[in-house]
Amino acid sequence: MNSRARRLTIPLTGVLMIAGVIGATTGAHAGTAPSDVVSSAASETAGEATAFWSPERMRKATDASDDLDLSVKGGKASSAAGPDGRAGSVPPIGQEGTRSIKSKQVNLPNTVGRVFFTLPGANPLDPGSWKYCSGTSIQSKYRNLVATSAHCVYDVKTNRFYDNWIFIPSYWDGNQAWDGKNPYGIYAAKWFNAHDDFVVKEDYDFDYAFVNVHSGFKVNWEKGADGTWKPIVKDVGRLGDNVGGQGFAWNQKVKNKVFSFGYPAGLHPDGDRPFTGRTMKWCFGTTGAMPAAPKYNLQEHVGFKCAFTAGASGGPWLLKYKNSTRTGYLNGVNSVAWDTDKNDRYDRISSPYFNGDTYQVYKVAANRWTK
């Protein structure tokens, strides 16, 4: 367990009116976790969290970029990131859904989607508390696991986990019918799993989290004559059965070729907003050690060239990604954006280096059951 002093950093981020519509799901098997793994149950039932997120609320959710200073400029590369033991990996679940989702250059993974949540302690009806990140389905015993950044599950300002947390794989916010935005269902959080050094010390070298989710609901929203949205709900089963799950790898080489996926939408430091967050985007590059930035006290991040902005936080870095199966091995998550050439444009994205500590958190989450 890393025992460094508490650090301050700023991540790349991004009344229940119809809670009774969807039946609650209950039950969990926690098991015994290492002392440096923090697990916390979600505050809401699956029905409450799912019913909260109407189409209008999802569209109005923001990445909080206006509230955070995301600039990291210059710096010399650090050599602190590296293995703390033998390399290891867990294979992907396998082939994903049968629907073909493609771009001109790469087949986009069905496992990746958008995360939505509300700020803890805030009025849930206040649009200012509606936030989002990115994430991915990942291999687990019960096919119920989402990987994302720790700052996408835990609020360091209030020292609480977020409320009304849901995951929507293959999210697409087009202008057509609402059912296109959750093609594989909506999956609400049951258990949050993070490293103690992030939760207690706000240490962003541990900015990763794994969320056990309930079985999903397919929700189609219809606008009634009175102007209110009404949900039509169907139980669709486990996340991993519907979209598959990425593999997991730790203690790999610092220099590796990876794809990164996410839903960027925030501003560059110069005020330009090139992304909307409505559709999934991707980057490809070779990772290397990142500067040890005094502003963030980051010492063990790796990064590569990518112009992602806020909203992409939590999106996966995938090793050995195959277009044919749309699967690879999770070996990082979008955490912090960098302007290394000091031109007020983000040009790199970084992630905590995935080592044995990361594997310990993953292992606890990967064996946790949800109904």
N, C-alpha and C positions, 0 to 999 in steps of 0.2 A: 504494500500500500504506500502510495506517495504521501510524504509528510510535509511537503512544502507549505509555507505560510499562505494564508488567505490571499487571493488575488482578485483584482477588479478587472473586468473586461466587458466589452459590449459585443453581443453576438450579431450575426446576420439574421434578421427576422422579417422575419416577416412580421314567481312570475312565469314559469313554464306554462305556455298558453294551451298546449295540446298534449301535455305529458301523458295523459291517460289513454291516448289513442293506441299506443303500442305497448304490449305486455312487457313487464320487467323480466329480466333474466337474472338468476342468482347463482351463487355457488362458486367456490374457488378452492384449490388445493395449493397452499403456499409453500409447504416444505420448509427445510432449514436452509437459510441463505448465509453466505459469508458475511462477516461483520461490516465489510466495506461496501456492501450492496444494499441500497435503500429501496424498499418496495412499499408502495402506498396504494390503497384502493381508491378508485374514482369516487367522486362525491355523488354522482347521479347513476340511476339505473340506465340500462341500454335504451329503454323506451323514452326516458326523459331527455337524454342527450340527443338522440336521433330526432325526436319530435321538435326540439328547439330550433334546428337549423332549417328554416324555410328557404325557398329560392332567393327571396329578397335579402335575407340576412347573409347568405353566402356571398352574394354579389357585393354587399356593402362591407364585408370583412376586409381588413387592411393588414399590411405586414409590419405596421408600427415603425416604418422607416423614418417618419417625421419626428418620432420621439427619441431616436437613437443616432448617435454619431458613429458611423460605420467606417470612417477613413483610417486606413493604415498605410503610411507612406514610407517607401524606401526600406533601408535596413540591409544587414549582411546575413547571409545564410547561416543557420545554426546546425550543429551536428548532434544535438541532444536526442532527436527522434531516432529510435532504433529498437531492435528486438530486446526483450527481457527474458527470453527463453526460446524453446524450439518453436518453429513455425507449425501452424496447424490450420485445418480447414474442415468445413462441413458442407456437403454438396447441396445444390439447389433441390427443391421439391421435385422439379421436373418440368415437363411441358406445361405451358400455361393454357388459358382459355382458347377456344377455337376461333374467336374473332381475330381478324387480321388488322392490326393498327400499324400503319407504316408512314415513314417520311421518305423523302427522296434518297436519303443517305443512310439511314439506320432504322431498323425496326424498333419502335418504342415499346418498352416493357409494360405489360398490363399490371405488374405488381406495384408500379410507382403511382402515387396519387397525392392529393392535397389533404392536409390535416387542418381541422378547424377547432377553435377553442375560445372560451371567454376568460377574461382576466379574473383571478380570484378576488373576492371581496367587492367587486364592482357590480353595479346594477346591470343585470343581464339584458335589460331592455335598452340600454345605452349603446348605440352603434359603435361608440369609441372603444368598447370592450370586446368587440368581435374581431378575432385575429386568425391568421392562418400561417402554415408552414408547408413543407413537403415531407414525404416519407415513402417507405416501401414495405411490402410484405416480405417476410424472411422465413427461412426454414425453422420449424419448431416441431416438437413432439405432437402437439395438438393442433397444429396448423392455425394458430391464432395470434401471430406475432407481427408487430410493426416496428421497424427501426427508424429512428429519427434523431435529431439533435436534442440534447438535454434541455437547452433553452426553449425548445418547442413543447416541453411538458411541465417545466418548473419555472416559476417566477421568482427570481432572486430578490426582487424588490419587496415582496410580501412574504417570502420564504414559504410559499405554498404551491402545490401542484395546480395546474389549470383546471377550470370547470368546463363542462359540456364538450368534452374532447371526443372528436370522431375522426375517422379516416375514410376517404373515398378513393379507391384505386381507379386509375384511368379516368380521373375527373376531366371533364371537358365542358367548358362554359361557352356553348355556342348560342345562336339566336333561335334555335329550334325548340321543340318540346322539352319540358323539364326532365323527362325520363332519360335523356341523353347524358345527363350530368352525373348519374350514378349507375353506369351500365352493369356493374357487378355488385352493387349494394353499398350500404353505409354500415360501418363497423365502429361501435362505441367502445371506449376504453373501460376495462375492468381493473387492471393493475398497471401501475407505472413502475419501471425498474431503472434505476440510475446509480451512478457511483457516488459514494459518500463524499468524495473530494469535490464534486460539483455541488451537491446539495448543501453541504456544511461550509465548505471553503470557497465556493464560487470559482472553482478552478476549471478553466476552459480547456485545459489539456484533457479533460474528462467530459467534453461536451457531446456525449452520445447517450441515448436512452432506448429502451426496448419496452413496447407497450403491448400487453396482452389484451386482446379485444374479444368482445362477445361475438356470437354468431350474428350475421348481418341481416339487414332489412333492405329490400328494394322498395324505394319510396317514389311514387309518382304523385306530383302535386297538381291539383286542379283548382282554379280560381272560381269561387262560387259567385252567385248573383249579388251577394252582399259585399263582394270585393275581398273576402278573406280566402286564404289558401287552405285547402283541405287535403290531407294525405291519404293516398291509397297504398296500403302496406302489404308486403309479402315477405315471409321469412325465407332467406336464401342459403342459410347454412354457414359453414366455416370459411374464413377468408382464404386459407391456403388451398382449399378444395376448388375455389372459384377462379383464382388467378395464379396459383402456384406460389412459390416463394424463392427468393434469392438465396444462394449459399452464403457462408460466412467464413472469413479468413483473417488470421491474426499473426503477428510477428513475421510479416512478409518483408521483402526488400523495400527500402525507402524509395528506390527508383523503380517505378512500375508504370505500365500503360493502363489507364483507366478511362471508363466513361463515367460522366456524372449526369444525373437527371434531376429535374426539379421544375418549379413553377415560379420563376423570377418575376417581379413586378415593381420593385423599388427604384428609387432614383440613384443615378451616379452622383458623386460629389459635385459635379458641375451643373446638376439640376436636370439633366437629360433622363428621360424614362423610355428606354427602348423596348421594354417588355410590358405585357398586360397582366400576366398571371392567369390568363384564361385557358392556355394550352401548355402542354409539357414541352420543355426545351432540353437540349443536351449539349455537353462539351466533351472533348476527347483530348487527352494529353499525357505527358509523362511526369510523374510526381517527383518531387525532390524536397529536401529540408527547407523549411521556411525560416525567415528571420526570427530571432528572439526579441519580440517587440516589447519595449518597456511599458508602453501604453496599456497593453493587455497582459503583460507578464507571461506571454506565451513562450514556451520553451520546447515543446514536443509536437509541433504541428508540421504536417507535410502539405504541399500544395502544387498546383500546376496552372498553366495559362487558361483562363476562363473569365468571361466578362459578366458572369451571373451577378445579379443584384438581390436585394432583400426579397423574401418570398421563396427563394430556392433553399433556404435553411432546412436541414434535415434530409434533403434529397440524397440518394445513395451514390457512392463511388463503387463501381463494379469492375473487378478484375476478370479477365478471360471471358468477356461478354460475347455471347454468340447471337448473331442475328436470327438464326434458324429457330432457336428456342426462346429467345429474349430473356436469357438467364445468364448469370455470372456469379461472382463471389463478392459480397459486401466487404469492403476494406476501408471504408471511410464514410463520412457524411459531411455535407456542406455546412460549414460553421462560420467562418469569417471571410470577408472580402478584403482584397488588398489592392492598393494603387502603388505598385512598385516603381513606376517610372515618374511618379509625381506630376501627372498631367490631369488630375481630378477625374480620372476614369478608372473604374475597377478593371484590373487586368489579370488577377489571379484569385483563386478560391482555395481555402485551406480547410483541413480536417485534423482532429486529433489523430496521432498515430495509433493504430489499433494493435495493442499488445496484450499481455496476459491479463492485465486488469480489465480490459474490454471483454475478453473472453469470459471472465468470471461473472460479469453482469449478464452477458448474453446467455451463459449456461443456466443461470437461475431462471431467467425469463423463458428460455426455450423449453423448460420442463414444467412450466406452470399451467395448470388446467383452468379453463373457463367453460361455463355451460353454454 
